[in-house]
Amino acid sequence: MARRTITIDERIERAEAEVVKYKSKYEKALTDLKELVDKERAMKNAEVISAIEKSSRTYEEILEFLKGGKATE
């Protein structure tokens, strides 16, 4: 039984189809990653806000501390 030779055009078509398939998977993974990073950032922001609300420090003291200055005791 003779084997059929695959032409260069057929190989190009297959390679293009594979690129499209993997590009779609890559874009989906990238979207998922962005959503997870955004959720993590939101959780951290909420945690910081909660800590600030519970703090006995003033707004100015907290800002000074965040800017690298010394908070007053």
C-alpha positions, 0 to 999 in steps of 0.5 A: 500500500502506497503512502500518500505524500503530504504537500507543503500546503497541507502542512502549512494549513495544519500548522496554521490550524494548530496555531489558531487552536493554541492561540485561543487556549493562550488567550483564555489562560491569559484572561483567567490569570488576569481575573485571578490577579484582579481578585487577589488585588481586591482581597488585599485592598479590602484587607488593608482598608479593614486594618486601617479602619481598625487602627488607632492611627490617624489618616495623616499618620498612616499616610506618613508611614506609607510614604516612608516617614515615621509615625508618631507614637 
